[in-house]
Amino acid sequence: RDWSSDVCSSDLDADIAAPQATDPLSSSGNYPGCSAFFKQRLLFARTDNNPQSIYGSRVGDFQNNNISTPVQDDDAYTITLDSDQVNEIRWMERLNDLIIGTSGGEFKMSAGENTPTSIKIVDQSSWGVANIQPIKIGTSLIFVDGSGSRVRDLIFSFAIDGYEGSDLTILAQHLFETYKITEWAYARQPDSIVWAVREDGIVCGLTYNKEHQVFGWHRHETNGIFESVASIQTSEGVNDVYFIVKRTINGSTVRYIERLSARDFTTIEDAYFVDCGLTYDSTPATTISGLFHLEGEEVSVLADGNVVSGLTVSSGSITLPNAASVVHVGLAYTCDLETLGFDYPSREGAVQDKVRDISSVFVNLRNTREMFVGQDEDNLVETKFRSTEDYGDPTALFNGNKEVSIKPGTLNEAKVFIRVTSPVPITVGSITPRLTNGRL
């Protein structure tokens, strides 16, 4: 046999040894606390023994931690952050690079340098992060900083070839100055809102639209406390937001899973604006049953677009004064909107320190059925919306502008306060006050 021509005589590289199996995370004290996928590797980090270390699998083989001799670019690796302090890694999240959040600062692992021989990790900022998973919104990363009470974003900057951001709670510090965020969830569609649960059971929402430089906070309370939140994308591409709410109903402590209703109604009959509610949609009826989860509670009702109040659930049902086919029943809540004091330039400069008063307010509205307006909550004027509806028909949703003359308020504040108490919608597009001002 001619051994020199045998196909089995392959060109093996005698300088590379067979890969050696390793398992650095298999024993007590070495179990990881966070993970991420990055550039075809599965990464683990934060063990009790090595809180600043990251363990990467082989490329394309997530359960393989083998290492060759000499080391190859696709081998598994272990790296420890180069930092002045020992700060545990709390999360890892992908943008263009891998962003690594630690208790003392934020780092990036460059996308093009992710091999055992060329890993590059560079610190970006030193705010520190809470032990809450960050949220990726477009090309931004939103995270809770080390205090647990501030929310920041990180965005890549070509000017510094790194990531920088800002404090998103700077204009709403009163919402968080004595409270921490315990968990949150992001609903991308339809309104790009981050829903954050505070430790006292109140929810704060952050509407975030980076491309238009829009971000603003809003506070949400209920008859009970919010304990948890989750966002799930539906097959239609929108996000359903669920809460676990702890309530006291009929003298007992209960926990309900409740979902935010979509604002996709076109008629007042379909507008759903109650908490912990149910909807009846069938033939006209006066008795609405199946309400045992609200036993003994006074409820707010919208029946065929008409507001019904003063009803209490008894034996799991209520009795309407008139038969209705579409009925929403639940707990009532109050919606308040209050502006800051209006300011504008004058010949004498800013008018914040001047006597100012608002005689009327011009409000742009969409799909609105109720609005009380004033300069404070003690001096509200009701806006009338009913106009051409037939007798017996509900007042229709209003779209357009309303000018409302309001009562005098505190002469050096010039604020606008809007309130809705019924289970009907309001959408405010803009507020234009008619102001007068003078010297002190």
C-alpha positions in Angstrom: 0.0 0.0 0.0 1.3 3.4 -0.9 1.0 5.3 2.4 2.3 8.5 0.9 -0.9 8.8 -1.2 -3.4 7.8 1.5 -6.2 10.4 1.9 -6.1 9.9 5.6 -2.8 11.7 5.8 -4.5 15.1 6.4 -2.7 18.3 7.1 -3.2 18.3 10.9 -1.7 21.2 12.8 0.6 19.6 15.3 1.1 23.0 17.0 -2.5 23.1 18.4 -3.5 20.8 21.1 -7.1 19.4 21.4 -9.5 21.7 23.2 -9.7 21.2 26.9 -13.1 21.1 28.6 -13.6 23.7 31.3 -16.7 24.6 33.5 -15.9 27.6 35.7 -19.5 28.0 36.9 -20.3 24.5 38.2 -19.6 24.8 42.0 -21.0 26.7 44.9 -19.8 30.3 45.0 -19.4 30.3 41.2 -23.0 30.4 40.0 -23.7 33.4 37.8 -26.1 36.2 38.6 -26.7 37.7 35.1 -26.3 36.7 31.5 -26.5 38.0 27.9 -26.0 37.0 24.3 -23.3 38.9 22.4 -21.6 38.3 19.1 -22.7 34.6 19.0 -21.5 34.0 22.5 -23.4 33.3 25.7 -22.0 35.4 28.5 -22.4 34.9 32.2 -21.3 37.3 35.0 -21.3 38.0 38.7 -20.5 35.0 40.8 -20.0 35.3 44.6 -16.4 34.5 44.2 -15.8 36.7 41.2 -18.4 39.5 41.1 -16.5 41.5 38.4 -15.8 38.6 36.1 -17.5 37.8 32.7 -17.4 34.2 31.3 -17.9 33.8 27.5 -18.8 30.6 25.7 -17.2 29.5 22.4 -18.5 31.2 19.3 -21.8 29.6 18.1 -21.7 26.9 20.8 -23.4 28.4 23.9 -22.9 25.3 26.1 -19.2 24.9 25.3 -16.5 26.5 27.4 -13.6 24.7 25.9 -10.2 26.4 25.6 -7.4 25.4 23.1 -3.7 25.5 23.5 -2.6 27.9 22.2 -5.8 30.0 22.6 -7.9 30.5 19.5 -10.2 33.4 18.6 -13.3 31.3 19.0 -12.4 29.8 22.4 -14.2 30.5 25.6 -12.8 33.2 27.8 -12.9 34.7 31.3 -12.2 38.4 31.9 -12.3 40.6 35.0 -13.2 44.3 34.8 -10.3 46.6 35.3 -11.7 49.0 37.9 -10.5 51.1 40.9 -13.2 49.4 43.0 -14.7 46.0 43.4 -18.2 46.6 42.0 -20.4 43.7 41.1 -21.8 43.3 37.6 -25.6 43.7 37.8 -26.6 43.4 34.2 -25.4 43.2 30.6 -27.3 44.5 27.6 -26.5 44.8 23.9 -26.5 48.0 21.8 -23.9 48.3 19.1 -21.5 47.2 21.9 -22.2 45.3 25.0 -23.1 47.6 27.9 -22.1 46.3 31.3 -23.8 47.8 34.3 -22.1 47.5 37.7 -22.9 48.8 41.2 -20.3 51.5 40.7 -20.2 52.4 37.0 -21.1 51.6 33.4 -18.7 49.9 30.9 -18.7 48.9 27.2 -17.2 45.8 25.5 -16.4 46.7 22.0 -18.3 44.7 19.3 -15.2 44.2 17.2 -12.9 43.1 20.1 -14.6 40.1 21.6 -12.0 37.3 21.4 -9.8 35.8 24.2 -6.8 37.7 22.7 -8.4 41.1 21.9 -11.2 41.8 24.5 -11.5 45.5 25.1 -13.7 46.9 28.0 -13.8 50.6 28.6 -15.6 52.5 31.4 -18.2 55.0 30.2 -19.6 56.7 33.3 -19.7 56.2 37.0 -23.3 56.5 38.1 -23.7 52.9 39.1 -26.8 50.8 38.4 -29.6 49.3 40.5 -30.3 45.6 40.3 -33.1 46.1 37.8 -32.7 45.0 34.2 -32.3 48.0 31.8 -34.7 48.7 29.0 -33.6 49.1 25.3 -35.6 51.7 23.4 -34.5 52.1 19.8 -30.8 53.0 20.0 -31.0 54.1 23.7 -30.6 52.2 26.9 -32.7 53.3 29.9 -31.5 52.2 33.4 -32.1 52.9 37.1 -29.0 54.3 38.7 -27.3 53.1 41.9 -29.6 55.2 44.1 -32.7 53.3 42.8 -34.5 56.6 42.5 -33.1 58.1 39.3 -33.6 57.0 35.7 -30.8 57.7 33.1 -30.3 56.9 29.5 -27.2 55.9 27.5 -26.8 56.8 23.8 -23.8 56.4 21.6 -22.0 59.6 20.8 -19.6 59.8 17.8 -18.0 62.9 19.4 -16.5 60.9 22.2 -16.7 57.4 20.5 -18.6 56.2 23.6 -21.8 56.3 25.4 -23.3 59.3 27.3 -26.7 60.2 28.6 -28.8 62.3 30.9 -31.0 62.2 34.0 -34.5 61.6 32.8 -36.0 62.3 36.3 -34.4 65.8 36.6 -37.8 67.5 35.9 -39.8 65.1 38.1 -37.6 64.7 41.2 -40.6 65.0 43.5 -41.9 61.7 42.2 -38.8 59.8 43.3 -36.9 61.8 45.9 -38.1 59.5 48.8 -39.0 56.4 46.8 -37.2 53.7 44.9 -38.2 51.9 41.7 -38.7 48.2 42.4 -39.4 47.0 38.8 -40.6 48.2 35.4 -41.7 47.2 32.0 -41.7 48.9 28.5 -44.7 49.1 26.2 -43.3 50.1 22.8 -46.6 50.4 21.0 -48.7 52.4 20.8 -47.2 55.2 23.0 -43.6 54.2 24.0 -44.2 54.2 27.7 -42.0 52.8 30.5 -44.2 51.7 33.5 -42.2 51.8 36.8 -43.6 50.5 40.1 -42.5 52.5 43.1 -41.8 50.8 46.4 -45.0 52.4 47.9 -47.2 50.8 45.3 -47.7 53.8 43.0 -46.9 53.5 39.3 -45.0 56.3 37.4 -45.1 56.2 33.6 -42.3 57.6 31.4 -43.3 58.6 27.9 -40.1 58.4 25.9 -39.5 59.5 22.3 -35.9 60.2 21.8 -36.1 61.1 18.1 -38.4 64.1 18.9 -36.6 64.9 22.2 -39.8 64.1 24.2 -39.9 62.6 27.6 -42.3 63.2 30.5 -43.5 61.5 33.7 -47.0 60.8 34.9 -48.2 59.3 38.2 -50.9 56.6 38.5 -52.7 55.6 41.7 -55.5 53.2 42.3 -57.7 51.9 45.2 -54.9 49.6 46.4 -51.3 49.3 45.5 -49.4 48.1 42.4 -47.0 45.3 43.2 -45.7 44.1 39.8 -45.8 44.9 36.1 -45.2 43.1 32.8 -45.5 44.0 29.1 -46.4 41.4 26.5 -46.4 42.1 22.7 -49.5 40.8 20.9 -49.7 39.3 17.4 -51.0 42.8 16.3 -47.7 44.4 17.3 -49.0 46.3 20.2 -48.1 45.8 23.9 -50.5 44.6 26.6 -49.5 45.9 30.0 -50.4 43.8 33.0 -50.2 44.7 36.7 -50.6 42.7 39.9 -52.7 44.9 42.2 -53.2 44.4 45.9 -56.6 45.6 47.0 -59.0 45.4 50.0 -62.3 44.2 48.7 -65.3 43.5 51.1 -62.9 43.5 54.0 -60.5 40.9 52.5 -57.0 41.4 51.0 -57.0 40.2 47.4 -54.5 40.3 44.5 -55.8 40.7 40.9 -54.0 40.5 37.6 -55.3 43.6 35.7 -54.6 44.8 32.1 -54.5 48.3 30.8 -57.3 48.9 28.2 -56.3 50.1 24.8 -57.4 53.6 23.7 -58.7 52.5 20.4 -62.4 53.4 20.8 -64.2 55.6 18.2 -67.5 56.1 20.0 -68.3 57.0 23.6 -70.1 53.6 24.2 -66.8 51.8 23.8 -64.7 54.1 26.0 -63.4 52.0 28.9 -62.1 54.2 31.8 -62.5 52.3 35.1 -60.2 50.4 37.3 -60.5 46.6 38.0 -63.5 46.5 35.8 -65.5 44.2 33.4 -67.5 44.9 30.3 -71.0 43.6 29.5 -71.7 43.6 25.7 -74.9 41.8 24.8 -78.7 42.4 24.6 -80.0 45.3 26.7 -80.2 44.4 30.4 -80.7 46.2 33.7 -79.0 43.6 35.9 -75.3 43.2 35.4 -73.8 40.2 37.2 -70.4 38.5 37.5 -69.0 41.3 39.7 -68.0 39.2 42.8 -64.5 40.6 42.6 -66.0 44.0 43.5 -68.4 42.8 46.2 -69.5 45.6 48.5 -67.7 48.3 46.5 -69.3 51.5 45.1 -68.6 51.3 41.4 -68.4 53.7 38.5 -70.5 52.8 35.4 -70.7 53.8 31.8 -73.9 52.3 30.3 -74.3 52.9 26.5 -72.2 56.0 26.9 -74.1 57.4 29.9 -72.5 57.8 33.3 -74.3 56.0 36.1 -73.1 56.7 39.7 -74.1 55.7 43.2 -74.3 51.9 42.6 -72.9 49.3 45.0 -72.1 45.7 44.1 -74.3 43.3 46.0 -74.3 39.5 45.6 -72.0 40.1 42.6 -74.4 42.3 40.6 -75.7 45.8 40.1 -79.1 47.1 38.8 -79.1 49.9 36.3 -81.9 52.5 36.2 -82.2 51.9 32.4 -81.4 48.8 30.3 -78.1 49.0 28.4 -76.3 46.8 26.0 -72.7 48.0 26.4 -71.8 48.5 30.1 -68.4 49.1 31.7 -68.3 48.6 35.5 -65.3 49.2 37.8 -63.7 51.4 40.4 -63.7 55.1 39.8 -60.6 57.2 39.7 -59.8 60.9 39.2 -57.6 62.3 36.4 -55.7 65.5 37.2 -53.4 67.6 35.0 -51.6 70.7 36.4 -49.2 72.9 34.5 -46.3 74.8 35.9 -46.7 78.6 36.2 -46.7 80.0 32.7 -43.7 82.2 31.9 -43.0 84.4 28.9 -40.6 87.3 28.0 -41.7 90.9 28.4 -40.0 94.3 28.1 -39.2 94.0 31.8 -37.8 90.5 31.4 -39.3 87.3 32.8 -42.7 87.5 34.5 -42.3 84.8 37.1 -42.1 87.4 39.9 -44.9 89.6 38.5 -48.6 89.7 39.3 -50.2 87.4 36.7 -53.7 86.1 36.1 -55.5 83.9 33.6 -58.9 85.1 32.4 -59.6 82.1 30.1 -58.0 79.0 28.7 -57.9 77.8 25.1 -57.6 74.0 25.1 -57.2 71.7 22.0 -59.0 68.4 22.6 -59.4 65.0 21.0 -62.0 62.3 21.9 -63.1 64.2 25.0 -66.3 64.0 27.0 -65.6 65.8 30.3 -63.3 68.6 31.5 -63.3 70.8 34.6 -60.8 73.7 34.3 -59.4 76.3 36.7 -56.2 77.7 38.2 -56.4 75.3 41.1 -58.5 72.3 42.2 -60.7 74.5 44.4 -61.9 76.8 41.7 -62.9 74.6 38.7 -65.4 75.4 35.9 -67.2 72.7 34.0 -66.9 72.7 30.3 -70.1 71.9 28.4 -69.9 69.4 25.5 -73.5 68.4 24.7 -74.7 70.2 21.5 -76.7 68.5 18.7 -77.3 65.0 20.2 -80.9 63.7 20.1 -82.8 63.4 23.3 -81.8 60.1 25.0 -78.5 59.7 23.1 -75.3 60.1 25.1 -73.1 63.1 24.6 -70.7 62.4 21.8 -66.9 62.6 21.9 -65.6 66.1 21.1 -62.7 66.9 18.8 -61.6 70.5 18.4 -60.9 73.6 20.5 -62.7 74.8 23.6 -62.2 78.2 25.3 -63.2 78.3 28.9 -63.5 81.4 31.1 -62.1 80.5 34.6 -62.2 81.9 38.1 -59.3 84.1 39.4 -56.5 82.2 41.1 -53.3 83.0 43.0 -52.0 86.1 41.2 -48.4 85.2 41.0 -48.7 81.6 39.9 -50.7 81.5 36.6 -51.2 77.7 36.5 -53.9 75.7 34.7 -55.6 72.8 36.5 -57.8 70.2 34.6 -59.8 67.4 36.2 -62.0 64.5 35.0 -63.9 62.5 37.6 -66.3 60.5 35.4 -65.4 57.2 33.6 -65.0 59.1 30.3 -62.0 60.1 28.2 -60.0 63.2 27.7 -57.0 63.9 25.4 -55.3 67.3 25.7 -53.4 68.4 22.7 -52.4 71.9 23.9 -53.2 74.5 26.5 -53.1 78.2 25.7 -53.9 80.6 28.6 -55.0 84.2 28.1 -52.7 86.0 30.5 -52.6 89.5 32.0 -49.6 90.7 34.0 -48.5 93.7 35.9 -45.8 94.9 38.3 -45.5 93.8 41.9 
